[in-house]
Amino acid sequence: MKEPVTPRELVQRWVDAFNKADLQTLESLYAENALNHQMPNEPLYGSKAIGEMFRNEFAAAPEMHCIVVQIIEEGN
């Protein structure tokens, strides 16, 4: 049986995928019923809609890069 992924590991997977512009992996990290609300935009519901947002954002600004300043993991 696989070990569960920690929140820290999940965040690192997201950052790695974002920095590689790996849109398929980014979308896969969201649940089918996920909610993503990036102000001032309207909320997006579902991994498909969130994936489409990333595709549009990377098409408009392909040089985006995420730099982690701090991750605090507490409990489960």
C-alpha positions as CSV (number, residue, x, y, z in Angstrom):
1,M,0.0,0.0,0.0
2,K,1.2,3.5,-0.9
3,E,2.1,5.9,1.9
4,P,-0.2,8.9,2.0
5,V,1.1,12.2,0.6
6,T,1.8,14.8,3.2
7,P,0.5,18.4,2.7
8,R,4.1,19.6,2.2
9,E,4.7,17.0,-0.5
10,L,1.5,17.9,-2.3
11,V,2.4,21.6,-2.2
12,Q,5.9,20.7,-3.6
13,R,4.3,18.7,-6.4
14,W,2.1,21.6,-7.3
15,V,5.0,24.1,-7.3
16,D,7.2,21.7,-9.4
17,A,4.3,21.2,-11.9
18,F,3.6,25.0,-12.1
19,N,7.3,25.9,-12.6
20,K,7.5,23.3,-15.5
21,A,4.2,24.6,-16.9
22,D,3.1,21.0,-16.6
23,L,-0.6,21.7,-17.1
24,Q,-1.7,18.1,-17.0
25,T,-0.2,17.5,-13.6
26,L,-1.4,20.8,-12.3
27,E,-5.0,19.9,-13.2
28,S,-4.6,16.4,-11.8
29,L,-3.7,17.8,-8.4
30,Y,-7.2,19.3,-8.0
31,A,-10.2,17.2,-7.0
32,E,-13.1,17.0,-9.5
33,N,-15.2,19.2,-7.2
34,A,-12.4,21.6,-6.2
35,L,-13.0,25.3,-5.8
36,N,-10.3,27.8,-6.8
37,H,-10.9,31.5,-6.2
38,Q,-8.2,33.9,-7.3
39,M,-9.2,37.5,-6.6
40,P,-10.5,39.5,-8.4
41,N,-11.7,36.7,-10.7
42,E,-14.8,34.7,-10.2
43,P,-14.5,31.3,-8.4
44,L,-13.9,28.3,-10.6
45,Y,-15.4,24.9,-9.8
46,G,-13.8,21.6,-10.8
47,S,-10.5,20.4,-11.9
48,K,-11.4,20.9,-15.6
49,A,-12.2,24.6,-15.2
50,I,-9.1,25.1,-13.0
51,G,-7.0,23.4,-15.7
52,E,-8.5,25.6,-18.4
53,M,-7.6,28.7,-16.3
54,F,-4.0,27.5,-16.0
55,R,-3.9,26.8,-19.8
56,N,-5.1,30.4,-20.5
57,E,-2.8,32.0,-17.9
58,F,0.3,30.2,-19.3
59,A,-0.7,31.0,-22.9
60,A,-0.8,34.7,-21.9
61,A,2.3,34.7,-19.6
62,P,4.4,31.6,-20.3
63,E,7.3,32.8,-18.0
64,M,5.3,32.5,-14.7
65,H,7.3,31.0,-11.8
66,C,6.3,30.1,-8.3
67,I,8.8,30.7,-5.5
68,V,8.0,29.2,-2.1
69,V,8.9,31.4,0.8
70,Q,7.6,29.2,3.6
71,I,5.6,26.1,4.1
72,I,4.2,25.4,7.5
73,E,2.8,21.9,8.0
74,E,0.9,21.2,11.2
75,G,-0.9,18.0,12.1
76,N,-2.7,15.9,9.5
